[in-house]
Amino acid sequence: MTEEKKDSAAGNSRRDFIKTSAIAAAAFMIVPRHVLGGNGFLAPSDRLMVAGVGVGGKGESNLSNIYKGGKADIAFLCDVDDRRAAASVKSFPKAKYYKDYREMLDKEGKNIDGVVVSTPDHNHAMIAMAAMQLGKHVYVEKPLAHDIYEARKLTEAASRYRVVTQMGNQGASGDGVRQLQEWCDDGVIGKVHTVYCWTDRPIWPQGIPWPSTGGIVPKELNWDLWLGSAPNKPYIEKLVPFNWRGWWDFGTGAIGDMGCHLVEPPFRVLELSTPMDVQCSVGSIYVDEFKRGYFPESCPPSSHVIMTFEKTRKTKGDLQIHWMDGGIKPARPEELGANESFGTNGVLFEGTKGKMMCDVYGSNPRLLPLSRNSEVHTKQKIERVPGGVDGHYWQWVEAAIAGYGKIRLSSPFDIAGPLTETLLIANLAIRGTEVQKAKAGGSGFDYPGRDIKLLWDKQNLRVTNFDEVNQFIKREYRQGWSLGV
């Protein structure tokens, strides 16, 4: 090699070394601080700044579990009731406190990464939509929304605004539902044709008239903000913080409360979408001899809903899911021993080769007869969520830190939205029985249309054969409140 070529080669080597060193130095400068800081250290940029809306009761436990994951700071608290907020305020003394979520988002939006919505059902969608429109990741307590229209709009918004979403049905992250899925995938129970879901809810008053006398609004409660999107009504005792669940203006009844925990396992395992049709029967309260009470503002005391779903690769033809609440349960499977527990909240899958069941959240999965559980061995094929049910919260935090589309969640809105729609379609059938009762003057017996099967048009969000119930698909918000779409 000539001296000129040697000098050129040496120069290239030096330039390559300098270039490589510069890249390495630059890379070193952007190494996340938690790597440099050692185990347990997280840079501020690696932590999620969380705001909670509705921070008492379930909201309190939601925030506590999110914080326990170690990668989120509870920076802002918002609640319309100072009494309910007290425990969270004590737990997170550095968090700034607001009464009105709109003021909080307006003033603190630039400092918030994610919003946790744990209010009563009627305000879920409104708050979640406002947060997503600001580019905030959202965790929304179940059910995702009060109305079918709201559920559809939230699902669309999550994709449009490219935010990380999760609904608060923790069982979706549990090991149990994944075990059920593996049994089904391996053909252990064959093709599924029928599913039963049952609950002991309601455990609050339903099937009753709205009280004729109001109460005195506690000084700690802003009643107007609590009503939010709901119609303007006088405050009544014991509605807050729990019994609102039994009133259509605020809650979604037993299936809204527990359906996201009990219908979720078959929805996931059998890869379902919204139902084709739905029918139901409901319990009644008698107010006089031969006269059923007609209380359209309140959910019925019990119901049995049958939903029909299109065939999937895991079902034998179209699938029927039976929903039962108010103490109604399916017949005990003949494979279950006389002294073996059937449970007060559960799910039963019936297939062509056997049966399997679980409790609420998909917990305690088991084959029937129970002796099969020691005989059947399937390999774990589905990745488990670290922490299981508790990991449901941490999964949302991790995904929000990673950014939209980087981590797949257990109950993002593209799954939670159709699941919620399904439960609210069931409520159309429940409310349809009240519409028919009204036509008969609440007299009972065979009022017309009681046994109608509602046919559902998924594309256009309409019942095609009983127009009277379509009024419940999208409600009118109180003046001054809006979904913002």
MONORQUI-V495158 format. One record per helix or strand. SS is the DSSP state (a for helix, b for strand). FROM is the first residue (numbers start at 1). TO is the last residue. If there is no record, write none. Layout:
{{SS & FROM & TO} {SS & FROM & TO}}
This chain:
{{a & 3 & 29} {a & 33 & 37} {a & 44 & 46} {b & 48 & 53} {a & 58 & 68} {b & 72 & 78} {b & 81 & 81} {a & 82 & 91} {b & 96 & 98} {a & 101 & 111} {b & 114 & 117} {a & 121 & 133} {b & 137 & 140} {a & 148 & 160} {b & 165 & 167} {a & 170 & 173} {a & 175 & 185} {b & 192 & 198} {b & 221 & 221} {a & 223 & 227} {a & 243 & 246} {b & 247 & 247} {a & 253 & 269} {b & 277 & 282} {b & 286 & 288} {b & 291 & 292} {b & 298 & 298} {b & 303 & 309} {b & 315 & 325} {b & 346 & 351} {b & 355 & 359} {a & 360 & 362} {b & 366 & 368} {a & 372 & 375} {a & 388 & 402} {a & 413 & 439} {b & 454 & 457} {b & 462 & 463} {a & 467 & 472}}
